Amino acid sequence: MRRSRAERPTLAQKKQIEAAGLNSRDWLVLIESVNQLYLVHKGTGESRTIKKKGEQE
């Protein structure tokens, strides 16, 4: 079951967000899939999808 609302990122998720060149303080995690994070910006509501790095493929 997927989350219905955005939540604060965990430490591991923060590292993934920072690796994508984003400020982890500004983003909330909407959905975490096996190889992607679906993010929502706190201020603007903009959504973005980033690929996880360092995961086994």
mmCIF file of the N, C-alpha and C atoms, coordinates in Angstrom:
data_MODEL
# 
_entry.id   MODEL 
# 
loop_
_atom_site.group_PDB 
_atom_site.id 
_atom_site.type_symbol 
_atom_site.label_atom_id 
_atom_site.label_alt_id 
_atom_site.label_comp_id 
_atom_site.label_asym_id 
_atom_site.label_entity_id 
_atom_site.label_seq_id 
_atom_site.pdbx_PDB_ins_code 
_atom_site.Cartn_x 
_atom_site.Cartn_y 
_atom_site.Cartn_z 
_atom_site.occupancy 
_atom_site.B_iso_or_equiv 
_atom_site.pdbx_formal_charge 
_atom_site.auth_seq_id 
_atom_site.auth_comp_id 
_atom_site.auth_asym_id 
_atom_site.auth_atom_id 
_atom_site.pdbx_PDB_model_num 
ATOM 1   N N  . MET A 1 1  ? 0.842  -1.171 0.000   1.00 0.00 ? 1  MET A N  1 
ATOM 2   C CA . MET A 1 1  ? 0.000  0.000  0.000   1.00 0.00 ? 1  MET A CA 1 
ATOM 3   C C  . MET A 1 1  ? 0.896  1.247  0.000   1.00 0.00 ? 1  MET A C  1 
ATOM 4   N N  . ARG A 1 2  ? 0.548  2.205  -0.821  1.00 0.00 ? 2  ARG A N  1 
ATOM 5   C CA . ARG A 1 2  ? 1.343  3.420  -0.915  1.00 0.00 ? 2  ARG A CA 1 
ATOM 6   C C  . ARG A 1 2  ? 0.897  4.439  0.108   1.00 0.00 ? 2  ARG A C  1 
ATOM 7   N N  . ARG A 1 3  ? 1.803  5.352  0.412   1.00 0.00 ? 3  ARG A N  1 
ATOM 8   C CA . ARG A 1 3  ? 1.482  6.429  1.347   1.00 0.00 ? 3  ARG A CA 1 
ATOM 9   C C  . ARG A 1 3  ? 0.505  7.396  0.693   1.00 0.00 ? 3  ARG A C  1 
ATOM 10  N N  . SER A 1 4  ? -0.380 7.927  1.479   1.00 0.00 ? 4  SER A N  1 
ATOM 11  C CA . SER A 1 4  ? -1.348 8.869  0.942   1.00 0.00 ? 4  SER A CA 1 
ATOM 12  C C  . SER A 1 4  ? -0.926 10.319 1.158   1.00 0.00 ? 4  SER A C  1 
ATOM 13  N N  . ARG A 1 5  ? 0.113  10.533 1.952   1.00 0.00 ? 5  ARG A N  1 
ATOM 14  C CA . ARG A 1 5  ? 0.587  11.899 2.157   1.00 0.00 ? 5  ARG A CA 1 
ATOM 15  C C  . ARG A 1 5  ? 2.112  11.896 2.248   1.00 0.00 ? 5  ARG A C  1 
ATOM 16  N N  . ALA A 1 6  ? 2.671  13.046 1.990   1.00 0.00 ? 6  ALA A N  1 
ATOM 17  C CA . ALA A 1 6  ? 4.130  13.167 2.002   1.00 0.00 ? 6  ALA A CA 1 
ATOM 18  C C  . ALA A 1 6  ? 4.655  13.166 3.430   1.00 0.00 ? 6  ALA A C  1 
ATOM 19  N N  . GLU A 1 7  ? 5.826  12.541 3.614   1.00 0.00 ? 7  GLU A N  1 
ATOM 20  C CA . GLU A 1 7  ? 6.440  12.444 4.936   1.00 0.00 ? 7  GLU A CA 1 
ATOM 21  C C  . GLU A 1 7  ? 7.889  12.905 4.869   1.00 0.00 ? 7  GLU A C  1 
ATOM 22  N N  . ARG A 1 8  ? 8.436  13.249 6.029   1.00 0.00 ? 8  ARG A N  1 
ATOM 23  C CA . ARG A 1 8  ? 9.835  13.651 6.098   1.00 0.00 ? 8  ARG A CA 1 
ATOM 24  C C  . ARG A 1 8  ? 10.734 12.488 5.677   1.00 0.00 ? 8  ARG A C  1 
ATOM 25  N N  . PRO A 1 9  ? 11.823 12.786 4.963   1.00 0.00 ? 9  PRO A N  1 
ATOM 26  C CA . PRO A 1 9  ? 12.716 11.718 4.519   1.00 0.00 ? 9  PRO A CA 1 
ATOM 27  C C  . PRO A 1 9  ? 13.546 11.140 5.661   1.00 0.00 ? 9  PRO A C  1 
ATOM 28  N N  . THR A 1 10 ? 13.852 9.849  5.552   1.00 0.00 ? 10 THR A N  1 
ATOM 29  C CA . THR A 1 10 ? 14.749 9.194  6.496   1.00 0.00 ? 10 THR A CA 1 
ATOM 30  C C  . THR A 1 10 ? 16.181 9.612  6.164   1.00 0.00 ? 10 THR A C  1 
ATOM 31  N N  . LEU A 1 11 ? 17.133 9.233  6.993   1.00 0.00 ? 11 LEU A N  1 
ATOM 32  C CA . LEU A 1 11 ? 18.526 9.586  6.757   1.00 0.00 ? 11 LEU A CA 1 
ATOM 33  C C  . LEU A 1 11 ? 19.015 9.026  5.415   1.00 0.00 ? 11 LEU A C  1 
ATOM 34  N N  . ALA A 1 12 ? 18.673 7.780  5.119   1.00 0.00 ? 12 ALA A N  1 
ATOM 35  C CA . ALA A 1 12 ? 19.086 7.174  3.849   1.00 0.00 ? 12 ALA A CA 1 
ATOM 36  C C  . ALA A 1 12 ? 18.455 7.914  2.665   1.00 0.00 ? 12 ALA A C  1 
ATOM 37  N N  . GLN A 1 13 ? 17.190 8.307  2.798   1.00 0.00 ? 13 GLN A N  1 
ATOM 38  C CA . GLN A 1 13 ? 16.520 9.048  1.737   1.00 0.00 ? 13 GLN A CA 1 
ATOM 39  C C  . GLN A 1 13 ? 17.131 10.435 1.568   1.00 0.00 ? 13 GLN A C  1 
ATOM 40  N N  . LYS A 1 14 ? 17.526 11.071 2.685   1.00 0.00 ? 14 LYS A N  1 
ATOM 41  C CA . LYS A 1 14 ? 18.172 12.380 2.609   1.00 0.00 ? 14 LYS A CA 1 
ATOM 42  C C  . LYS A 1 14 ? 19.459 12.296 1.800   1.00 0.00 ? 14 LYS A C  1 
ATOM 43  N N  . LYS A 1 15 ? 20.212 11.234 2.005   1.00 0.00 ? 15 LYS A N  1 
ATOM 44  C CA . LYS A 1 15 ? 21.454 11.047 1.262   1.00 0.00 ? 15 LYS A CA 1 
ATOM 45  C C  . LYS A 1 15 ? 21.179 10.904 -0.226  1.00 0.00 ? 15 LYS A C  1 
ATOM 46  N N  . GLN A 1 16 ? 20.112 10.200 -0.591  1.00 0.00 ? 16 GLN A N  1 
ATOM 47  C CA . GLN A 1 16 ? 19.742 10.043 -1.993  1.00 0.00 ? 16 GLN A CA 1 
ATOM 48  C C  . GLN A 1 16 ? 19.322 11.380 -2.599  1.00 0.00 ? 16 GLN A C  1 
ATOM 49  N N  . ILE A 1 17 ? 18.572 12.175 -1.837  1.00 0.00 ? 17 ILE A N  1 
ATOM 50  C CA . ILE A 1 17 ? 18.117 13.486 -2.317  1.00 0.00 ? 17 ILE A CA 1 
ATOM 51  C C  . ILE A 1 17 ? 19.310 14.413 -2.525  1.00 0.00 ? 17 ILE A C  1 
ATOM 52  N N  . GLU A 1 18 ? 20.244 14.420 -1.567  1.00 0.00 ? 18 GLU A N  1 
ATOM 53  C CA . GLU A 1 18 ? 21.441 15.242 -1.682  1.00 0.00 ? 18 GLU A CA 1 
ATOM 54  C C  . GLU A 1 18 ? 22.298 14.802 -2.876  1.00 0.00 ? 18 GLU A C  1 
ATOM 55  N N  . ALA A 1 19 ? 22.375 13.484 -3.114  1.00 0.00 ? 19 ALA A N  1 
ATOM 56  C CA . ALA A 1 19 ? 23.152 12.961 -4.243  1.00 0.00 ? 19 ALA A CA 1 
ATOM 57  C C  . ALA A 1 19 ? 22.558 13.405 -5.580  1.00 0.00 ? 19 ALA A C  1 
ATOM 58  N N  . ALA A 1 20 ? 21.261 13.691 -5.597  1.00 0.00 ? 20 ALA A N  1 
ATOM 59  C CA . ALA A 1 20 ? 20.597 14.167 -6.813  1.00 0.00 ? 20 ALA A CA 1 
ATOM 60  C C  . ALA A 1 20 ? 20.748 15.677 -6.990  1.00 0.00 ? 20 ALA A C  1 
ATOM 61  N N  . GLY A 1 21 ? 21.452 16.334 -6.061  1.00 0.00 ? 21 GLY A N  1 
ATOM 62  C CA . GLY A 1 21 ? 21.704 17.760 -6.176  1.00 0.00 ? 21 GLY A CA 1 
ATOM 63  C C  . GLY A 1 21 ? 20.604 18.635 -5.612  1.00 0.00 ? 21 GLY A C  1 
ATOM 64  N N  . LEU A 1 22 ? 19.757 18.080 -4.759  1.00 0.00 ? 22 LEU A N  1 
ATOM 65  C CA . LEU A 1 22 ? 18.660 18.833 -4.155  1.00 0.00 ? 22 LEU A CA 1 
ATOM 66  C C  . LEU A 1 22 ? 18.936 19.038 -2.665  1.00 0.00 ? 22 LEU A C  1 
ATOM 67  N N  . ASN A 1 23 ? 18.302 20.040 -2.084  1.00 0.00 ? 23 ASN A N  1 
ATOM 68  C CA . ASN A 1 23 ? 18.421 20.289 -0.651  1.00 0.00 ? 23 ASN A CA 1 
ATOM 69  C C  . ASN A 1 23 ? 17.373 19.432 0.065   1.00 0.00 ? 23 ASN A C  1 
ATOM 70  N N  . SER A 1 24 ? 17.812 18.498 0.874   1.00 0.00 ? 24 SER A N  1 
ATOM 71  C CA . SER A 1 24 ? 16.886 17.554 1.510   1.00 0.00 ? 24 SER A CA 1 
ATOM 72  C C  . SER A 1 24 ? 15.934 18.227 2.496   1.00 0.00 ? 24 SER A C  1 
ATOM 73  N N  . ARG A 1 25 ? 16.275 19.424 2.974   1.00 0.00 ? 25 ARG A N  1 
ATOM 74  C CA . ARG A 1 25 ? 15.381 20.133 3.902   1.00 0.00 ? 25 ARG A CA 1 
ATOM 75  C C  . ARG A 1 25 ? 14.134 20.665 3.205   1.00 0.00 ? 25 ARG A C  1 
ATOM 76  N N  . ASP A 1 26 ? 14.195 20.801 1.884   1.00 0.00 ? 26 ASP A N  1 
ATOM 77  C CA . ASP A 1 26 ? 13.092 21.396 1.135   1.00 0.00 ? 26 ASP A CA 1 
ATOM 78  C C  . ASP A 1 26 ? 12.128 20.374 0.543   1.00 0.00 ? 26 ASP A C  1 
ATOM 79  N N  . TRP A 1 27 ? 12.428 19.080 0.674   1.00 0.00 ? 27 TRP A N  1 
ATOM 80  C CA . TRP A 1 27 ? 11.636 18.061 -0.016  1.00 0.00 ? 27 TRP A CA 1 
ATOM 81  C C  . TRP A 1 27 ? 11.033 17.057 0.955   1.00 0.00 ? 27 TRP A C  1 
ATOM 82  N N  . LEU A 1 28 ? 9.825  16.585 0.628   1.00 0.00 ? 28 LEU A N  1 
ATOM 83  C CA . LEU A 1 28 ? 9.147  15.525 1.364   1.00 0.00 ? 28 LEU A CA 1 
ATOM 84  C C  . LEU A 1 28 ? 9.007  14.321 0.443   1.00 0.00 ? 28 LEU A C  1 
ATOM 85  N N  . VAL A 1 29 ? 9.013  13.123 1.027   1.00 0.00 ? 29 VAL A N  1 
ATOM 86  C CA . VAL A 1 29 ? 8.898  11.895 0.246   1.00 0.00 ? 29 VAL A CA 1 
ATOM 87  C C  . VAL A 1 29 ? 7.432  11.492 0.176   1.00 0.00 ? 29 VAL A C  1 
ATOM 88  N N  . LEU A 1 30 ? 6.925  11.394 -1.053  1.00 0.00 ? 30 LEU A N  1 
ATOM 89  C CA . LEU A 1 30 ? 5.551  10.978 -1.268  1.00 0.00 ? 30 LEU A CA 1 
ATOM 90  C C  . LEU A 1 30 ? 5.469  9.460  -1.382  1.00 0.00 ? 30 LEU A C  1 
ATOM 91  N N  . ILE A 1 31 ? 6.295  8.897  -2.257  1.00 0.00 ? 31 ILE A N  1 
ATOM 92  C CA . ILE A 1 31 ? 6.313  7.444  -2.480  1.00 0.00 ? 31 ILE A CA 1 
ATOM 93  C C  . ILE A 1 31 ? 7.755  7.001  -2.651  1.00 0.00 ? 31 ILE A C  1 
ATOM 94  N N  . GLU A 1 32 ? 8.100  5.858  -2.078  1.00 0.00 ? 32 GLU A N  1 
ATOM 95  C CA . GLU A 1 32 ? 9.415  5.261  -2.300  1.00 0.00 ? 32 GLU A CA 1 
ATOM 96  C C  . GLU A 1 32 ? 9.211  3.914  -2.971  1.00 0.00 ? 32 GLU A C  1 
ATOM 97  N N  . SER A 1 33 ? 9.689  3.783  -4.206  1.00 0.00 ? 33 SER A N  1 
ATOM 98  C CA . SER A 1 33 ? 9.621  2.508  -4.894  1.00 0.00 ? 33 SER A CA 1 
ATOM 99  C C  . SER A 1 33 ? 10.988 1.833  -4.794  1.00 0.00 ? 33 SER A C  1 
ATOM 100 N N  . VAL A 1 34 ? 11.144 0.720  -5.466  1.00 0.00 ? 34 VAL A N  1 
ATOM 101 C CA . VAL A 1 34 ? 12.384 -0.041 -5.382  1.00 0.00 ? 34 VAL A CA 1 
ATOM 102 C C  . VAL A 1 34 ? 13.573 0.764  -5.898  1.00 0.00 ? 34 VAL A C  1 
ATOM 103 N N  . ASN A 1 35 ? 13.376 1.536  -6.978  1.00 0.00 ? 35 ASN A N  1 
ATOM 104 C CA . ASN A 1 35 ? 14.505 2.253  -7.556  1.00 0.00 ? 35 ASN A CA 1 
ATOM 105 C C  . ASN A 1 35 ? 14.263 3.752  -7.755  1.00 0.00 ? 35 ASN A C  1 
ATOM 106 N N  . GLN A 1 36 ? 13.168 4.302  -7.205  1.00 0.00 ? 36 GLN A N  1 
ATOM 107 C CA . GLN A 1 36 ? 12.891 5.722  -7.356  1.00 0.00 ? 36 GLN A CA 1 
ATOM 108 C C  . GLN A 1 36 ? 12.292 6.310  -6.089  1.00 0.00 ? 36 GLN A C  1 
ATOM 109 N N  . LEU A 1 37 ? 12.491 7.625  -5.940  1.00 0.00 ? 37 LEU A N  1 
ATOM 110 C CA . LEU A 1 37 ? 11.836 8.392  -4.886  1.00 0.00 ? 37 LEU A CA 1 
ATOM 111 C C  . LEU A 1 37 ? 10.957 9.439  -5.558  1.00 0.00 ? 37 LEU A C  1 
ATOM 112 N N  . TYR A 1 38 ? 9.712  9.528  -5.136  1.00 0.00 ? 38 TYR A N  1 
ATOM 113 C CA . TYR A 1 38 ? 8.788  10.545 -5.625  1.00 0.00 ? 38 TYR A CA 1 
ATOM 114 C C  . TYR A 1 38 ? 8.714  11.621 -4.553  1.00 0.00 ? 38 TYR A C  1 
ATOM 115 N N  . LEU A 1 39 ? 9.155  12.828 -4.907  1.00 0.00 ? 39 LEU A N  1 
ATOM 116 C CA . LEU A 1 39 ? 9.304  13.914 -3.944  1.00 0.00 ? 39 LEU A CA 1 
ATOM 117 C C  . LEU A 1 39 ? 8.321  15.043 -4.214  1.00 0.00 ? 39 LEU A C  1 
ATOM 118 N N  . VAL A 1 40 ? 8.000  15.798 -3.160  1.00 0.00 ? 40 VAL A N  1 
ATOM 119 C CA . VAL A 1 40 ? 7.173  16.994 -3.263  1.00 0.00 ? 40 VAL A CA 1 
ATOM 120 C C  . VAL A 1 40 ? 7.904  18.115 -2.520  1.00 0.00 ? 40 VAL A C  1 
ATOM 121 N N  . HIS A 1 41 ? 8.012  19.277 -3.157  1.00 0.00 ? 41 HIS A N  1 
ATOM 122 C CA . HIS A 1 41 ? 8.679  20.424 -2.540  1.00 0.00 ? 41 HIS A CA 1 
ATOM 123 C C  . HIS A 1 41 ? 7.772  21.019 -1.472  1.00 0.00 ? 41 HIS A C  1 
ATOM 124 N N  . LYS A 1 42 ? 8.347  21.328 -0.315  1.00 0.00 ? 42 LYS A N  1 
ATOM 125 C CA . LYS A 1 42 ? 7.559  21.856 0.807   1.00 0.00 ? 42 LYS A CA 1 
ATOM 126 C C  . LYS A 1 42 ? 6.916  23.192 0.491   1.00 0.00 ? 42 LYS A C  1 
ATOM 127 N N  . GLY A 1 43 ? 7.634  24.081 -0.153  1.00 0.00 ? 43 GLY A N  1 
ATOM 128 C CA . GLY A 1 43 ? 7.153  25.439 -0.368  1.00 0.00 ? 43 GLY A CA 1 
ATOM 129 C C  . GLY A 1 43 ? 6.247  25.605 -1.574  1.00 0.00 ? 43 GLY A C  1 
ATOM 130 N N  . THR A 1 44 ? 6.647  25.002 -2.698  1.00 0.00 ? 44 THR A N  1 
ATOM 131 C CA . THR A 1 44 ? 5.942  25.247 -3.952  1.00 0.00 ? 44 THR A CA 1 
ATOM 132 C C  . THR A 1 44 ? 4.958  24.151 -4.343  1.00 0.00 ? 44 THR A C  1 
ATOM 133 N N  . GLY A 1 45 ? 5.121  22.951 -3.783  1.00 0.00 ? 45 GLY A N  1 
ATOM 134 C CA . GLY A 1 45 ? 4.265  21.835 -4.158  1.00 0.00 ? 45 GLY A CA 1 
ATOM 135 C C  . GLY A 1 45 ? 4.717  21.141 -5.431  1.00 0.00 ? 45 GLY A C  1 
ATOM 136 N N  . GLU A 1 46 ? 5.852  21.579 -5.977  1.00 0.00 ? 46 GLU A N  1 
ATOM 137 C CA . GLU A 1 46 ? 6.399  20.961 -7.188  1.00 0.00 ? 46 GLU A CA 1 
ATOM 138 C C  . GLU A 1 46 ? 6.750  19.503 -6.890  1.00 0.00 ? 46 GLU A C  1 
ATOM 139 N N  . SER A 1 47 ? 6.460  18.616 -7.834  1.00 0.00 ? 47 SER A N  1 
ATOM 140 C CA . SER A 1 47 ? 6.810  17.208 -7.643  1.00 0.00 ? 47 SER A CA 1 
ATOM 141 C C  . SER A 1 47 ? 7.971  16.842 -8.547  1.00 0.00 ? 47 SER A C  1 
ATOM 142 N N  . ARG A 1 48 ? 8.768  15.896 -8.089  1.00 0.00 ? 48 ARG A N  1 
ATOM 143 C CA . ARG A 1 48 ? 9.943  15.468 -8.826  1.00 0.00 ? 48 ARG A CA 1 
ATOM 144 C C  . ARG A 1 48 ? 10.214 14.006 -8.516  1.00 0.00 ? 48 ARG A C  1 
ATOM 145 N N  . THR A 1 49 ? 10.718 13.285 -9.495  1.00 0.00 ? 49 THR A N  1 
ATOM 146 C CA . THR A 1 49 ? 11.102 11.887 -9.328  1.00 0.00 ? 49 THR A CA 1 
ATOM 147 C C  . THR A 1 49 ? 12.612 11.774 -9.507  1.00 0.00 ? 49 THR A C  1 
ATOM 148 N N  . ILE A 1 50 ? 13.263 11.103 -8.568  1.00 0.00 ? 50 ILE A N  1 
ATOM 149 C CA . ILE A 1 50 ? 14.694 10.880 -8.697  1.00 0.00 ? 50 ILE A CA 1 
ATOM 150 C C  . ILE A 1 50 ? 14.970 9.395  -8.618  1.00 0.00 ? 50 ILE A C  1 
ATOM 151 N N  . LYS A 1 51 ? 16.008 8.964  -9.317  1.00 0.00 ? 51 LYS A N  1 
ATOM 152 C CA . LYS A 1 51 ? 16.428 7.560  -9.275  1.00 0.00 ? 51 LYS A CA 1 
ATOM 153 C C  . LYS A 1 51 ? 17.368 7.374  -8.099  1.00 0.00 ? 51 LYS A C  1 
ATOM 154 N N  . LYS A 1 52 ? 17.231 6.265  -7.422  1.00 0.00 ? 52 LYS A N  1 
ATOM 155 C CA . LYS A 1 52 ? 18.127 5.950  -6.313  1.00 0.00 ? 52 LYS A CA 1 
ATOM 156 C C  . LYS A 1 52 ? 19.470 5.547  -6.893  1.00 0.00 ? 52 LYS A C  1 
ATOM 157 N N  . LYS A 1 53 ? 20.539 5.957  -6.211  1.00 0.00 ? 53 LYS A N  1 
ATOM 158 C CA . LYS A 1 53 ? 21.888 5.587  -6.625  1.00 0.00 ? 53 LYS A CA 1 
ATOM 159 C C  . LYS A 1 53 ? 22.466 4.646  -5.590  1.00 0.00 ? 53 LYS A C  1 
ATOM 160 N N  . GLY A 1 54 ? 23.333 3.739  -6.055  1.00 0.00 ? 54 GLY A N  1 
ATOM 161 C CA . GLY A 1 54 ? 23.988 2.824  -5.138  1.00 0.00 ? 54 GLY A CA 1 
ATOM 162 C C  . GLY A 1 54 ? 23.144 1.600  -4.799  1.00 0.00 ? 54 GLY A C  1 
ATOM 163 N N  . GLU A 1 55 ? 22.009 1.464  -5.449  1.00 0.00 ? 55 GLU A N  1 
ATOM 164 C CA . GLU A 1 55 ? 21.154 0.307  -5.211  1.00 0.00 ? 55 GLU A CA 1 
ATOM 165 C C  . GLU A 1 55 ? 21.557 -0.812 -6.178  1.00 0.00 ? 55 GLU A C  1 
ATOM 166 N N  . GLN A 1 56 ? 21.320 -2.026 -5.805  1.00 0.00 ? 56 GLN A N  1 
ATOM 167 C CA . GLN A 1 56 ? 21.570 -3.158 -6.699  1.00 0.00 ? 56 GLN A CA 1 
ATOM 168 C C  . GLN A 1 56 ? 20.524 -3.159 -7.786  1.00 0.00 ? 56 GLN A C  1 
ATOM 169 N N  . GLU A 1 57 ? 20.985 -3.437 -9.019  1.00 0.00 ? 57 GLU A N  1 
ATOM 170 C CA . GLU A 1 57 ? 20.037 -3.423 -10.137 1.00 0.00 ? 57 GLU A CA 1 
ATOM 171 C C  . GLU A 1 57 ? 19.927 -4.768 -10.762 1.00 0.00 ? 57 GLU A C  1 
# 
